Amino acid sequence: MKLITVSGPPSSGKTSILLNAIKALLADNKKVGVVKFDCLSTDDDKLYAALGVPVRVGLSGNLCPDHYFVSNIDDCIEWGKESGLDFLLSESAGLCNRCSPHAKNVLAVCVIDNLMGINTPKKVGPMLKFADIVIISKGDIVSQAEREVFAFKVRQSNARAKIIHVNGITGQGAYELTSLFYDANETETLNGGTLRFSMPAALCSYCLGETKIGKDYQMGNIKKIKA
């Protein structure tokens, strides 16, 4: 079974793009499953289920969704193998630009859209800089010049990745994307595996549920603005 991790900021088009990619894989008679990670709620599982693919949902609640992902992904791999899947697609919550971990030897995809601002790629952390494939979406809304400049900024942030343009509405580019999925490694387990980049530093008092403001209530990893 091939595991593929898909990350990206909120509303960048991850789900729409994956739906079109899944249609292409199903047309090739591949068995596909999805694990959707989110924070408080999601209806995306209904969209995946409407395609007839098995789907699991993981809601992290008050935990960082990417810490939650790492704690649960190996169980999801076991579920995928038991279900006889050819491809297991893991979609992250897209909570912040710092997280969305990718694992070594697992095909890593990042979705980023043309409307995010020209300097956004340099503000996005490991989920973009350590991706194997960077998908740029919403190219139909901006000019050709804007698309080229944005793609150049993405290339500056990740010189190694394959950059492709996919339209989540029409599905244009989805077939090219799925052709890259076939090059993914087989994943038996991630037990003992390694993330491509470390998680954000933790824990501070607010990670543990503190609500009061002030230095008397701050402990753990605290970082202050320099004068």
C-alpha positions, 0 to 999 in steps of 0.5 A: 500500500502506498501512503501519501501525506497531503498538507496545506493551509486552510482553504487552499483546495486540498479536498477538492484536488484530492476528490479529483485525484481519487476519481482518476485512481478509481478510473484505473481500478485502484482501491483508495482510502482517505484519512481526514485529520481536522480539529473540531469538525469536518464534513469532508468525509461525506464528500469522500464517502460519496465517491464510494471510498472508505474514509476515517476521520480524526478530530484532534480537539484541543490538541495540535492536529499534527501531533495528533496525526503522528500519534495515530498515522501508524494505526491508520496504515494498519487499517488501510492494509486490512482494507486492502487499499492500494493508496491511502491518502492522509489529508492534514487539518491545515491549521498552521504554516509551521506544522503538517509533518511529512515522514521520510520515505513517504510521498509528501504533497503540499497544496498552496494557492495563488490567492495567498499573497506573493510572499506567502511561500517564504512564510510557510514552513516544513509542509512546503519546504520538505514536500516532494510535490507542490500543487498550486491551485486557483490559477484560473483566478489570477493572470498568467504573469501572477501564476509565473511569479508565484510559482517562482516564489514557491521554487525559491522555497523548495528547489527540489519539489515537483511543482504542478498546477491543479484546478480543484473545480474542473479537475485539470491537472489531476491526472498528472498528479495521480501519475506521480502517486504511482511513484510513491514508496510502499509503506508497511509501517511508520513504526520506528520511522522518522519525520522530515522535520521536528515538531514545534517546541512544546510544552508551555502552560497554555498547551496544558490548559492555562487560561490566565495571562501574565508571567506568573502563569507562564512556564515551560517553553516561553519565548519573549520578544527581544527589546 
